[in-house]
């Protein structure tokens, strides 16, 4: 929901990279506001490590 709010403000992006950069920066701001923890975060983190192993190294 919060990412849609960010992209809705600007409907046209000059390049795909500009859209990805905006989403990345928005995610940084959004995650700063997170206070709660998910009880299944360990499982989620393990799956993300499998899918995105090349990015987490």
N, C-alpha and C positions, 0 to 999 in steps of 0.2 A: 504494500500500500504506500509506503513512504517513498519507494523508488518511482512509482507511477506519479506521485505528486511532483517529484523533481523533474521528470521528463515531460510532464504535461505543461509546465510553464514555458518550455521551449519546444515547439513541435518539429522544427527542422534543424538538423545538425549537418554541418558542412562535410564531415567525414565520419566513418564508423569509429575511428579512433577518438574523435571528440566526444561521441556518445559514451564510449567505454570509460574515458577519463572522467566525465561528469558522474557516471554511475559509481566509479571507484571512489571518488572524493565524497559522494553522498553516503556511501557505505561506511566510510571512516567516521563521518559525523554521526550516523545512525548508531554505530556500534559503541560510540562513546556514551550514548544515553542508556544502553542496556545495563540493567542492574541485577536482574534475576538470572538464575542458572537453570538450564534444562537438566532434568534428571537423567536423560539418556545422551548427554553430550559426549561421553566417552565413545559410544558406538558411532555417533555421527562423525566425530573427529577421525576415527579409524577408517570409515568409509571415504571421507574426503582425502585422507592420506593415500588411499588406494587409487582413487580417480585422478587426483592431481599431484601425484608423486613428483613429477618433473618440476612443478612450480614451488613445492615446499622445500626443496633442497637448498 
